[in-house]
Amino acid sequence: MTLISSWEQRGIEKGREQILEVILRHRFNALPPDLTDRLDRLTSDQMDELAKALFSFKDIDDLEQWLSQHLKPA
């Protein structure tokens, strides 16, 4: 059994976040800074949910709506 340190776990989560951002940028050309900030606040479970949901997004408004439903205001 391998134990992962909190630093390693944060690195894994940051990598997943970056991959999601690359996919979203590719799909929607650019992401406004406020959306990037909101993506930074996602938990690991929320990133998993977003990864599944983005297949059904038709435009960036779908992403904004999803984030509104899944994130508490800052």
PETAWO-V796728 format. One record per backbone hydrogen bond with DSSP energy under -0.5 kcal/mol. CO is the residue of the C=O (numbers start at 1). NH is the residue of the N-H. E is the energy in kcal/mol with one decimal. If there is no record, write none. Layout:
CO&NH&E  CO&NH&E
This chain:
5&9&-2.7  6&10&-2.3  7&11&-2.0  8&12&-2.3  9&13&-2.4  10&14&-2.5  11&15&-2.2  12&16&-2.2  13&17&-2.4  14&18&-2.4  15&19&-2.1  16&20&-2.4  17&21&-2.3  18&22&-2.3  19&23&-2.4  20&24&-2.8  21&25&-2.8  22&26&-2.4  23&27&-2.3  24&28&-2.8  25&29&-1.6  28&30&-2.2  32&35&-0.9  32&36&-1.8  33&37&-2.5  34&38&-1.8  35&39&-2.4  36&40&-1.8  37&41&-0.6  38&41&-0.9  39&42&-1.5  43&47&-2.3  44&48&-1.8  45&49&-2.2  46&50&-2.8  47&51&-2.5  48&52&-1.6  49&53&-2.5  50&54&-2.6  52&55&-0.9  53&56&-2.2  54&57&-0.7  59&62&-1.2  59&63&-1.0  60&64&-2.4  61&65&-2.4  62&66&-2.4  63&67&-2.7  64&68&-2.2  65&69&-1.9  66&70&-1.6  67&71&-2.0
